[in-house]
Amino acid sequence: MRFLIKLFLVSFICVIAMFGALGSENEWPGLIVAISVWVWFIYSLSKPKVRNTDRTIRELERRNEELLRKLEQRGH
């Protein structure tokens, strides 16, 4: 769903920038905007997803154990 929203947004911005470039004397700002929006879109798709490494999993387990110890101490 996010992909489609990004795609429509990028397409809309690119069309407006291209029409602006076609209608002005200096077309470079519109072309730069259109190309940079597509580069941003491709970059956002190619970023690696955040994965839980062993270090983060161990850290979460340690926090859970500390929380359980504190809860257990309160109960006694």
C-alpha positions as CSV (number, residue, x, y, z in Angstrom):
1,M,0.0,0.0,0.0
2,R,2.8,2.4,0.8
3,F,4.4,1.6,-2.5
4,L,1.3,2.7,-4.4
5,I,1.0,5.9,-2.4
6,K,4.6,6.7,-3.0
7,L,4.2,5.9,-6.7
8,F,1.2,8.1,-7.2
9,L,2.8,11.0,-5.2
10,V,6.0,10.8,-7.2
11,S,4.1,10.6,-10.5
12,F,1.9,13.6,-9.6
13,I,4.9,15.7,-8.6
14,C,6.9,14.6,-11.7
15,V,4.0,15.5,-14.1
16,I,3.6,19.0,-12.5
17,A,7.4,19.6,-12.6
18,M,7.5,18.5,-16.3
19,F,4.6,20.7,-17.3
20,G,6.3,23.6,-15.5
21,A,9.5,22.8,-17.3
22,L,7.8,22.7,-20.7
23,G,6.0,26.0,-20.1
24,S,9.0,28.1,-18.8
25,E,12.0,29.6,-20.5
26,N,14.4,27.8,-18.2
27,E,13.4,24.2,-18.0
28,W,16.3,23.0,-15.8
29,P,14.6,23.5,-12.4
30,G,11.6,21.5,-13.4
31,L,13.7,18.7,-14.9
32,I,15.9,18.6,-11.8
33,V,12.8,18.3,-9.6
34,A,11.4,15.5,-11.7
35,I,14.6,13.5,-11.8
36,S,15.3,14.0,-8.1
37,V,11.8,12.8,-7.1
38,W,12.3,9.6,-9.1
39,V,15.8,9.1,-7.6
40,W,14.3,9.6,-4.1
41,F,11.6,7.0,-5.0
42,I,14.0,4.4,-6.2
43,Y,16.3,5.0,-3.2
44,S,13.4,4.6,-0.8
45,L,12.6,1.2,-2.4
46,S,16.2,0.0,-2.4
47,K,16.9,0.8,1.3
48,P,17.4,-2.4,3.3
49,K,14.7,-3.2,5.8
50,V,15.6,-3.0,9.5
51,R,16.1,-6.5,10.8
52,N,16.5,-7.7,14.4
53,T,20.1,-8.6,14.8
54,D,21.3,-11.0,17.5
55,R,22.4,-8.0,19.6
56,T,19.0,-6.4,19.6
57,I,17.3,-9.7,20.3
58,R,19.6,-10.3,23.3
59,E,19.0,-6.7,24.5
60,L,15.2,-7.2,24.4
61,E,15.5,-10.6,26.2
62,R,17.6,-8.9,28.9
63,R,15.1,-6.1,29.4
64,N,12.3,-8.6,29.6
65,E,14.1,-10.6,32.2
66,E,14.8,-7.5,34.3
67,L,11.2,-6.5,34.1
68,L,10.0,-10.0,35.2
69,R,12.5,-9.9,38.1
70,K,11.1,-6.5,39.2
71,L,7.5,-7.7,38.9
72,E,8.4,-10.8,40.9
73,Q,10.0,-8.8,43.7
74,R,7.0,-6.6,44.0
75,G,4.7,-9.6,44.4
76,H,6.6,-11.0,47.4
